[in-house]
Amino acid sequence: MKKAVILGVGPEAGLGAQLALRFAREGMHVLAASRTPSALEKLVSKIRESGGEATAVPTDATNEEQVVSLFENAGADLEIAVYNAGNNHPGRIVEMDTEYFENSWRVCCLGGFLFGREAVKRMLPKKNGTLIFTGASASLRGRANFGAFNSAKSGLRTLAQAMSKEYGPEGIHVAHVIIDGAINGEKGMINLEGIVDSYVYLHRQHPQAWTFELDLRTSVEKW
Ligand SMILES: NC(=O)c1ccc[n+]([C@@H]2O[C@H](COP(=O)([O-])OP(=O)(O)OC[C@H]3O[C@@H](n4cnc5c(N)ncnc54)[C@H](OP(=O)(O)O)[C@@H]3O)[C@@H](O)[C@H]2O)c1
């Protein structure tokens, strides 16, 4: 069975969980990962009850050993990998301690590197696979009071771009999705199902017509 690895799976009404539910419906065995085992188990039970296959793999995206182990669980049948972890916390630079800045970078950028490296390693032998990174408005512009998050997300974006150029010629589709606004469900705006549709669309694209980046926003967004 083909495998989908989603890192950054939270509440059912969030993007990570909805991606897991959709890729399970698409017939893949989903490996759902984040730091909270109870939330993962709840989602995995739901997928299994509806006839899908899923495994909870508690993983901290910033822990190299745990990320390597997550992909060892996926094995050679890895079809799609989504890096969805991201921590959007505000903070003024003059009041920010180094640890806070570094933690934001670890989750939003370093974790993406660890995840992307391990995913591509497993996709290269069969010259096939899709790797998607979740971005935000922050990926494109700095904003007052969000310097840590902005800088980390923009780092993730250029990492994704570099990986797309490095591994596209070897059959790996690397893409980046900019979610330009708040997501609904628990937080309110961009349609969650519409976002998930876009990830599926990227995954299904023909290799002679690949998109690197999609930006998604509501029709009424001022941008
Ligand atoms: N929500 C929005 O309005 C919005 C808007 C634009 C872009 N985005 C982006 O969309 C993505 C999803 O955000 P979301 O807020 O909707 O959350 P979500 O998909 O519902 O859940 C993401 C999960 O990531 C997990 N996570 C955080 N740090 C982690 C780490 N170090 N290791 C492993 N897992 C970690 C958290 O679970 P644990 O705490 O259990 O680990 C969290 O529940 C993020 O990349 C975010 O930047 C969100």
The ligand as an SDF file (V2000), in Angstrom:
LIG
                    3D

 48 52  0  0  0  0  0  0  0  0999 V2000
   -4.1020   28.1200   11.0290 N   0  0  0  0  0  0  0  0  0  0  0  0
   -4.0080   29.1150   10.1770 C   0  0  0  0  0  0  0  0  0  0  0  0
   -4.8570   30.0210   10.1340 O   0  0  0  0  0  0  0  0  0  0  0  0
   -2.8620   29.1460    9.2030 C   0  0  0  0  0  0  0  0  0  0  0  0
   -2.7680   30.1830    8.2790 C   0  0  0  0  0  0  0  0  0  0  0  0
   -1.7420   30.1900    7.3630 C   0  0  0  0  0  0  0  0  0  0  0  0
   -0.7950   29.1620    7.3680 C   0  0  0  0  0  0  0  0  0  0  0  0
   -0.9010   28.1710    8.2890 N   0  0  0  0  0  0  0  0  0  0  0  0
    0.0970   27.0970    8.2960 C   0  0  0  0  0  0  0  0  0  0  0  0
   -0.6020   25.8700    8.1730 O   0  0  0  0  0  0  0  0  0  0  0  0
    0.0810   24.8530    8.8980 C   0  0  0  0  0  0  0  0  0  0  0  0
   -0.9090   24.1850    9.8250 C   0  0  0  0  0  0  0  0  0  0  0  0
   -1.2850   25.0830   10.8330 O   0  0  0  0  0  0  0  0  0  0  0  0
   -2.6050   24.9010   11.7150 P   0  0  0  0  0  0  0  0  0  0  0  0
   -2.5750   26.0090   12.6900 O   0  0  0  0  0  0  0  0  0  0  0  0
   -3.8020   24.7750   10.8400 O   0  0  0  0  0  0  0  0  0  0  0  0
   -2.3580   23.5790   12.5010 O   0  0  0  0  0  0  0  0  0  0  0  0
   -2.8870   22.0800   12.2610 P   0  0  0  0  0  0  0  0  0  0  0  0
   -2.6720   21.6760   10.8610 O   0  0  0  0  0  0  0  0  0  0  0  0
   -4.2470   21.9190   12.8280 O   0  0  0  0  0  0  0  0  0  0  0  0
   -1.8850   21.3120   13.2280 O   0  0  0  0  0  0  0  0  0  0  0  0
   -0.5080   21.4490   13.1290 C   0  0  0  0  0  0  0  0  0  0  0  0
    0.0960   20.6490   14.2480 C   0  0  0  0  0  0  0  0  0  0  0  0
    1.5090   20.7170   14.1340 O   0  0  0  0  0  0  0  0  0  0  0  0
    2.0060   20.2070   15.3180 C   0  0  0  0  0  0  0  0  0  0  0  0
    3.3340   20.6940   15.6010 N   0  0  0  0  0  0  0  0  0  0  0  0
    3.7320   21.9240   16.0030 C   0  0  0  0  0  0  0  0  0  0  0  0
    5.0460   21.9200   16.2780 N   0  0  0  0  0  0  0  0  0  0  0  0
    5.4790   20.6480   16.0460 C   0  0  0  0  0  0  0  0  0  0  0  0
    6.7130   20.0040   16.1820 C   0  0  0  0  0  0  0  0  0  0  0  0
    7.7940   20.6180   16.6540 N   0  0  0  0  0  0  0  0  0  0  0  0
    6.7940   18.7030   15.8460 N   0  0  0  0  0  0  0  0  0  0  0  0
    5.7140   18.0280   15.4070 C   0  0  0  0  0  0  0  0  0  0  0  0
    4.5070   18.5840   15.2760 N   0  0  0  0  0  0  0  0  0  0  0  0
    4.3980   19.8810   15.6040 C   0  0  0  0  0  0  0  0  0  0  0  0
    1.0340   20.6180   16.4460 C   0  0  0  0  0  0  0  0  0  0  0  0
    0.6780   19.4580   17.1790 O   0  0  0  0  0  0  0  0  0  0  0  0
    1.4690   19.0630   18.5320 P   0  0  0  0  0  0  0  0  0  0  0  0
    1.4950   20.2830   19.3820 O   0  0  0  0  0  0  0  0  0  0  0  0
    0.6540   17.9410   19.0780 O   0  0  0  0  0  0  0  0  0  0  0  0
    2.8370   18.6210   18.1170 O   0  0  0  0  0  0  0  0  0  0  0  0
   -0.1710   21.1480   15.6560 C   0  0  0  0  0  0  0  0  0  0  0  0
   -1.3880   20.6960   16.1840 O   0  0  0  0  0  0  0  0  0  0  0  0
    1.2630   25.5300    9.5840 C   0  0  0  0  0  0  0  0  0  0  0  0
    2.4300   25.3110    8.8130 O   0  0  0  0  0  0  0  0  0  0  0  0
    0.8970   26.9990    9.5770 C   0  0  0  0  0  0  0  0  0  0  0  0
    2.0130   27.8630    9.5800 O   0  0  0  0  0  0  0  0  0  0  0  0
   -1.9110   28.1410    9.2040 C   0  0  0  0  0  0  0  0  0  0  0  0
  1  2  1  0
  2  3  2  0
  2  4  1  0
  4  5  1  0
  4 48  2  0
  5  6  2  0
  6  7  1  0
  7  8  2  0
  8  9  1  0
  8 48  1  0
  9 10  1  0
  9 46  1  0
 10 11  1  0
 11 12  1  0
 11 44  1  0
 12 13  1  0
 13 14  1  0
 14 15  2  0
 14 16  1  0
 14 17  1  0
 17 18  1  0
 18 19  2  0
 18 20  1  0
 18 21  1  0
 21 22  1  0
 22 23  1  0
 23 24  1  0
 23 42  1  0
 24 25  1  0
 25 26  1  0
 25 36  1  0
 26 27  1  0
 26 35  1  0
 27 28  2  0
 28 29  1  0
 29 30  1  0
 29 35  2  0
 30 31  1  0
 30 32  2  0
 32 33  1  0
 33 34  2  0
 34 35  1  0
 36 37  1  0
 36 42  1  0
 37 38  1  0
 38 39  2  0
 38 40  1  0
 38 41  1  0
 42 43  1  0
 44 45  1  0
 44 46  1  0
 46 47  1  0
M  CHG  2   8   1  16  -1
M  END
$$$$
